[in-house]
């Protein structure tokens, strides 16, 4: 368990630094409300574990000692920010007042501010992915699939197990696939290996 907690700490520390640097301060507060109010950090941990499985080494306690380590942690934070951005939109669609035991973004700040917070999270995430074209491609493809899943859910409620599984593949599975691919990309794996991890 300590093994996973160390990786989670790398993600949390870097995410706090990324969010603290956003402007204006009101935006920082809203992004932190969404992203630092809990969560298991499963997707970013998948990124770091895949990075290590593909031959990468997380160097130093801060995880930032080498460029591959830095990229792995940045990509892990980025995928968590994308996930959090999607949760903001889910809560608006579902009219959920709570997320992780605290007020959801729309219920705390209103619909417009919640949408801006979601956009802000995506902007910060894509800045982290911009270090590698392959990272951008992996996340972009997953977001297209996630968006298609969201649209499908709005129009057609799943009526069977197979329809539900297809929806889950698009909404949930797409980001997990991207999380694994990002770890392999950070480890500079060849395209076949990146795809296999995905």
C-alpha positions, 0 to 999 in steps of 0.5 A: 500500500505504501508503494501506491501511496508514494505514487499518489503523493507524487500526483497530489504534490504536482497537481497542487503546484499546477493548480496554484499557478493558475490565474485569476485567484478565483479560478485557482480556488474553483479548480482546487475545489474540484480537483483537491476535494478527494478522489482515489487518483486511480487513473494517474496511478495507472499512468505511473504504474504503466510508465514503470512497467514499460521501463521508466524509473520514477527518480527521486522522492519528488518524481521530477529528477529526469525528463521521463519522470517529469513527463510521467508525473505531468501526464498522470496529473493531466489525466486526472484533470481531464477526469475531473473536468468530465465530472464537473459536466456529469454533475451538471447533467445529472444535477448532482449537488455533491461530489466526493462529499462536498458541493459539486462545482455547479452547486457551489459556483453556478452553472457558468462558473462550473463550465469555466472551471471544467474548461480551465482544468482541460486547459491545464491538462493539455498544457501538461500533455503538450510536451509530447505529440503522442500524449496529445494524440492519446488524450484527444482520442479518448476525449472524443470517445468520452464526448460521444459516450456523454452524448449517447447517454443524454439521447439514449439511456442504456436499456440492456447490459450490452448498451450499458457496457458500450457506454461504460467503455466510452465514458470510463474506459476511454480515460483508463486506456489513455492513462495507460498509453500516457505511461508508456509514452512517457517511458518512450515505448514504441507505438506497438507497446503504447497500443498494447498497454492501451 
